[in-house]
Amino acid sequence: GKLVMKGASSTLTPVILELGGKDAFVVCDDADLDHTIDIAIRGAFINCGQNCISAERFLVQDAIYDEFLKNILIKLKKTHQGASCKGVRCDFGAMTMPSQAEHVEKLIADATSKGARVLHGGKRRGAEGKHPTYFEPTVLADVDLKMEIATEETFGPVMTIIRWKNEDELEKLCNSTPYGLGSSIFSKDYAKAERISKRIVTGMANINDFAIVPLIQSLPFGGVRASGFGAFNGKEGLRGFSYRKAITTDRLGIRAAAPDWLQYPVSSSAKNIVQQAMFMVYGRSVIEVVMGCINMLQLVLKAPSKKDDQASSKSSEDTKA
């Protein structure tokens, strides 16, 4: 994205940047777990996690942390990874780039070396785990901010699970990455979920669901911070792909001329009138604004007519001559 922006700068071409993400998937202790578990698996593993709005960080409240892990593992053990083109039922397929699978391996290795636990998957499939792109759906528990995977985009099939206790801690965890694309908050208390969504710095938020915003064409899709700027979809997206032009015209077909004192050659009183108008518009206090208005009106009322002002000006020039 930065390279695109750099290239566009030479011709001042406007850009809309929708870049990477590290979306938070927040599970509160009052969430409907049966509803949440299935969406969590989809959020983490759809397209093998290769999705800009994939749920990459699962922030689960302390009281239900263990129960969440238990239910995720039960569900995952019933799934199958493979190639549907071979005529078999598959829940998950392969990654697209071997180099990205290597990136995922490195992040998992860093996390486990610092205390994270691999509860499911964690490696590539095939002989000795060396298949270039089939990476097992992975559940990585007990992740914290000292691990690279907590803040760096994974873009792979890894459910990174982080524990939290209160909303202040949650806010710090959610906003600990440079990204700000999307987020999901799960709670039966909709007021609380909305409150949490406002504390997470992202361009989009879903309450009790995942990745709904891009499906609603009337809503702007886009992020903030390292996730880019601008949006597509919605009115904002249409304006982003357009050039704006302001046009003025006479509303009633009446052409209003400038006052005599402002027509060229300008009146001798024009300078003082405009000066007081500036105080009226830009005064730093109410008194300054009011006085500017009063002084301006007084000067306008006292301003000589264009004919008298020109005569006075001509007389002055003759005297000097």
N, C-alpha and C positions, 0 to 999 in steps of 0.2 A: 503494500500500500504506500509506503513512504517513497518507493522508487517511482510509482505511478504519479504521485503528487510532485515529485521532483521533475519528472519528465514534462508534466503539464505546466509547470511553472514558467518554462521558457516561452510559452505562447499565452500565458495567463488563461489557460483553458480551465473552466470550473470542473471540479471533481466531486463525486459522492463516494465515500469510502465505507464499505461494509467489510470489516476485516475479521480477525479471529475473536475468540471468546473463551471464557473460563466460567461458564454459567453455574450459578449456585442453585441447588435444589434443596430447599429448606423444609425439613420435616419437624413440625412442632409436636409436643407430647400429647396433644388432643386431636391429632390428625386421624382420619379414617384409614387405618393401615391396609385393609383389604383393597381399598381404592388406590392408595398411594403406591403399594408394592409393584403392581403391574405397570403403572405409569413410570415408576423409577427405572424398571428394567428397560422399557422402551426408550426412555430419555438417555440412558447410558449407552445402550448397545445398538440402537437403530443405525443402519449403515456402518456398523462396527465402530461407532463413535466418531465417524468422519463426517461431521456436520458442524457448521459454524455455531449453531445454537444447541449442540449436544449438552446434556447435563453432565458436567465434569466433576463438580464438587457436591457431595451429598452431606449436608450439614444436618445431623440428626440430634435432637434434644436428648440430653442425658437419660431421662427417665424411661425412654423407649428405645434406647440405642441397641441393647442386646436383642430385644424382640424384633427390631427392624432387621438386624443381621440374620437372625434365625429364619425369618420369613423369606428374605431375599434368597438365601441359600436353598431353601426347600423348593422354591419356584425355579431357580436356575438349574437344579439337578434334573428337572423334567424337560429341559430344552435340548435342542440338537443343533450342531453347527455342521455345515456342509454346503454342497452345491445343488441348488434346486433344479438346475438344468439337467442333472443326472436322474431326475425322476424321484427324488426322495424329499420327505418333508423336512424343511430346515427353518430354524428360528433365526439363525445368524449365518452370514456368509464370510467372505474374506475381506481383508484390507486391500487397497489398491496399489500401494507402493511398499516394496521391501524396506526401503530406507526409513519409512515412517514406522514400520514394525520394529526396526532397530531403535528408533527414538523412544518408543514405548518401553522397550526392554530396559533401556538405560534409566528411564525415570522410575521404573519399578525397582530396579536394583538399588538406586540411590535411596528410595523410600524404605526398603527393607533393611538396608544397612543402618538406618537411623531409627528403627523401631517399629515400622509398619508391619502388619501381618497380611499375607496373602491367604485368603480364605477360599478362593475359587480361581481356577485358571492360573494366570501369571506367566504363561510361556506360549511360544508358537507350537502348533501341532506338527505331526509327522515324526519321522524317525529322529530321535534325540531332540525333538522340538526345533527342527531346522526348516520347517516349511516357510517359504519366503513371505507369504502373506496371510496364512490362516493363523490368526492370533486368538487364543481362547478368551472368552468373556471373563474378565478378571474382577474380583472383589478385593479391594485393598482397604483394610480397616486400620483404625488408630493412627490416622495421618495427622500431622501437625505442620505448622508453618515453617519449620526448619527443613522440610523436605521440598525438593524442587517441584514435585508433582502437585503440591498444594497451590502453587501460583503460576506455573508454566503450563501453557496449553498442551494437552496430551494428544488430542485428535486421534484417539484410538479407543478400543473397547475396554475401558477401565472405569469401574465405579469406585471413586475415591471417597472414602467415608470419614467424616470429621465430627467429633463430638462437641456439643455446646450446651451451656447451662442457662444463660440469661440473654436477653435481647441486646444488651450493650456488648457482650462478648461476641454475639452473632454478627452484629454490625461490623465489628472490627475484622472478623474472619471473612465475611462476604466481600468487604472492600479492600482486602489485602493484596489483590492482584492488580496489574495495570489495566486489565480489561474491564469492559462495562457493556456487554451486549444484552443478554437476557437473564431472567431468573424465574424461579417457580417457588411458591410458598404454599405449604399444605397445612391446613388447620380447619377445624370445625367452627372456630371463632373468626368470622369474616372480617370483623373490625380489626382484630389483632393481625390477621394476615395482610390486610391493606396497610396497616401501620408499619409492619415490617418491610413491605414492598417499597415504601417511601424512603426507608433508611438505606436501601441497597442502591448503589450508584450504577444504574443500567439504563439503557434506552427502552427496555421492555420488561414487563413482569406479568406472570400468569399466576392466578390464585386457584389452587386445587386442580391444576392441569399443567400441561407442558407443550410448548411450541405452538400455541394457538394464534398468537399475533400475526405471523406471516400468512395464516389462512384467511384472515379477515382483511380483504383488500382495501377497506376504508380506513385502516389504521396504518400509521407510519411504521415502517420496519427499518431499524437502524440502531446503532450503539453510540457510546461515548468513550472518552479516554482512548486507550490503545485499540479499541474496537472500531474506531473510525468516527465519521461525522456525516451529517446529512441523512436522508432517508429515501426509500422508495415505497410505493403504495400510499394511499391516502392523499389528502390535499397537499400535505407537505412534500410528498414524493413528486406530484405533478409540478409543483412550483420549483422543485429542485432541478427538474429536467427542462425548465423553461427560462426564458429571459423575461424579466419584468420591465414594463415601460409605463411611466406616469404621463398622462395626457390631461391638460386642463382646457376648458372652453367656457364661454359665457353661458351661464345656466338659463337665463331668460332672454338671451339674444340682445342684451343691453351692454354696449361696450363702455366700460367705465374708464375714464381718463384719469391720469394722476392729478393730484391737486396742483393748483397754480404754483405754489412755492417749491414744488419738486420737479416742475418741468424745466427743460433746458432753454436758455441758461438759468440755472437754479437761482432761487431767491436768496437774498442776503441772510434771511432768517432760517434757511433750510438746515444749516449745520446745527444750530441750537435745538431746533425741533427734533431732528433725528437723534441727537444726543440724549434728549429727555425720553424719547421713545425707547432707546436702549435701556435706560434705567427702569422704565415701565415694564419691559419684557424680561430683562435679565437681572433686575435688582436682587440684592442678597438678603433683603429683609422686606417685610410687609410695608414698612414706612417708606423705604426707598422706592418700592413699586408705586405706592399711592402718590408720593410726591412727584415721581416721574410723570405719572398720568396727568396730574393737575398742572404741572409746569408745561407739559407738551400742549395741552388744550389751551392754556393761556397764550402761549406763543403762536399757536395756529390762529386764534381769534384776532391777535394783534398783527398778524403777518400782513404786509401791504399787498395790494393787488399787483398782478404781473406788470400792468402799465405803470403804476406809481413806482414800483421797485426799479424798473428799467430806466425810468426818467431820473430817479435819484442816483442810480448808478452812472448814468451818462453825465449828469451834472457834476458828480464827483470826479469823473475822468477829465472833464473840461477844466475844472478848477486846478487839477494837478498839472495839466498841460500849460 
